[in-house]
């Protein structure tokens, strides 16, 4: 879990810097972050549900 937190922190920091460098509005940056979080959440839920049927 610690490794995942470090990795996500590093990647979200990179996204924030990129958005800042490209003058992407904070609202768009927030949407990107929420999309990434939703993908991670959905993949975790799908994996748990798939494990129930094995």
N, C-alpha and C positions, 0 to 999 in steps of 0.2 A: 504494500500500500504506500509506503514511504517513497519508493521509486516512482510510482505513478504520480504522486503529488509533485515530486520534483520535476518530472517530465512535463506535466501539465502546466506547472508554473513557468517553466522555461519557454514552452510553446506559446502560452498566452502572453507572456512578456514580449516575445518576438512579434506576435500579431499586433499588440499594442504599439510597438515601435514602428512597424510597417505602416499601420494606419496613420500614425502621427506623421511619418515621413511623406506619405502620399496625400496628406490633408484630408483623410477620410473622416467624415463626421463621427462623433462619439456614438450617435444613435445607430449608425451602420456597424461600427465596431461591436457594439452591444449585441446586435442581431447576429453577427458572426459568432460571437462567444456563446450565445444561447443556442445557436444551431449545433455547434460542436458539442456542447454539454448534452443536448438532446440526443445526438448520435451515440454518445458514450452511454447514456442512460438506456436508450432503446436496445443497444447491443447487449448490455448487461441483463436486461429483463428478458430478452429473447433467449439468451444462453441459459438462464435459470429455468425458464419455461421448457426449453428443449431438454434439459436434464431430467425433468419430471417424467418424460415419456420414454426414456431409455431403459 
